Amino acid sequence: MERRTAAFLSLLLVALMPTTSILFAYSWSSSELAGQAFFVFAKLWIIGIPLWWLYRLEVKAFSIRDLLGLDKFSVQARNESIVSGLGMFAVIAATYFVLGDSVDIDLMRDEIGATGLLNPTTFFLGAFYWIFINSLIEEFVFRQFIGDRLFELTGNNAASVAGSAVIFTLHHTVALTYYFALWQNALATIAILGAGAIWSILWLRHRSLAACWVSHAIADVAVFGVAYFLLF
């Protein structure tokens, strides 16, 4: 298969799956078990295709150190990741304090209840997964794989940043329609789009997933901190 065709098809298959997973769980299936099973399948799908690309198509030797880009996680990269993450943390916390009373808590509880996340133990286990594991998966998928495929297809850094940020934001926006009013979702979409663009820029600047991951994880601490105060 010609390289550009392979890049386009792989990009399409990965980019559409997160939103498909959200729609399946919330709209297309009435079974909680089926929704959870498809969620796991979707995660394996979006991880598997980029891993195949890197380690079969590009024939790279697998190394956690190389995958995270630890050799490129310089002092400057570390500082930029921490500062950007703390900036996002501050914005999320400030938004909660200003607009937190406008959130429909009953709606959130109804939607979240079936997942078991209203149980404090399950909530903290879920928070651990999303903060430390899912954030790394998303950086690998959306910044390294999708961002690099977009650059390969367009030859343009701006297109890579904008495209990967939009694709990253799409499934979050769809998911938030089930929890928030339109205006709240619009604000969240703008914030997520901005965060995705910042992480894409960090990736292009340093070629280190660790830099993007640290920033993303710090922001997610704020997200789950706010979720805890809202739900408990």
Residue pairs with C-beta under 8 A, 6 or more apart in sequence:
1 9
3 152
4 152
4 153
6 57
7 149
7 152
7 153
8 149
8 153
10 49
10 50
10 53
10 145
10 149
11 146
11 149
11 150
11 153
13 45
13 49
14 45
14 46
14 49
14 50
14 141
14 145
14 146
15 146
15 167
17 42
17 45
17 46
18 42
18 46
18 170
18 171
19 170
19 171
19 174
20 42
21 38
21 39
21 42
21 171
22 171
22 174
22 175
23 174
24 34
24 35
24 38
25 35
25 36
25 38
25 39
26 35
26 175
26 178
29 35
29 38
32 114
32 115
43 137
46 137
46 141
47 137
47 140
47 141
49 145
50 140
50 141
50 144
50 145
53 145
54 60
54 145
55 61
55 62
60 66
65 71
67 140
67 209
68 208
68 209
68 210
68 213
69 206
69 207
69 208
69 209
69 210
69 211
70 208
70 210
72 206
72 207
72 208
72 211
73 206
73 208
73 210
73 211
74 206
74 208
76 206
77 202
77 205
77 206
77 208
77 210
77 211
78 211
78 214
80 202
80 205
80 206
80 211
80 215
81 202
81 210
81 211
81 212
81 213
81 214
81 215
82 214
82 215
82 218
84 198
84 199
84 202
84 215
85 214
85 215
85 216
85 217
85 218
85 219
86 218
88 191
88 195
88 198
88 215
88 218
88 219
88 222
89 218
89 219
89 221
89 222
91 191
92 191
92 219
92 222
92 223
92 226
93 222
93 225
93 226
95 187
95 191
96 226
96 229
99 184
99 187
100 226
100 229
100 230
102 181
102 184
103 180
103 184
103 230
104 180
104 181
105 230
105 231
107 179
108 179
108 230
108 231
109 118
109 231
111 178
111 179
112 118
112 231
115 122
115 126
116 122
117 123
117 126
117 231
118 231
120 232
123 227
123 228
123 231
123 232
127 224
127 227
127 228
130 220
130 223
130 224
131 217
131 220
131 221
131 224
132 217
135 213
135 216
135 217
135 220
136 209
136 213
136 216
138 168
138 216
139 199
139 203
139 209
139 212
139 213
139 216
140 209
142 164
142 167
142 168
142 196
142 199
142 200
143 164
143 199
143 200
143 202
143 203
143 209
143 212
144 203
144 209
146 163
146 164
146 167
146 168
147 160
147 161
147 163
147 164
147 200
147 203
147 204
148 160
150 159
150 160
150 163
150 164
151 157
151 159
151 160
154 160
154 163
157 204
160 200
160 204
161 197
161 200
161 201
161 204
162 197
164 196
164 200
165 193
165 194
165 196
165 197
165 200
166 193
166 196
168 192
168 196
169 189
169 192
169 193
169 196
172 188
172 189
172 192
173 185
173 188
173 189
173 192
176 184
176 185
176 188
176 189
177 185
180 188
195 216
195 219
198 215
199 212
199 215
199 216
202 208
202 211
202 212
202 215
203 209
203 211
203 212
205 211
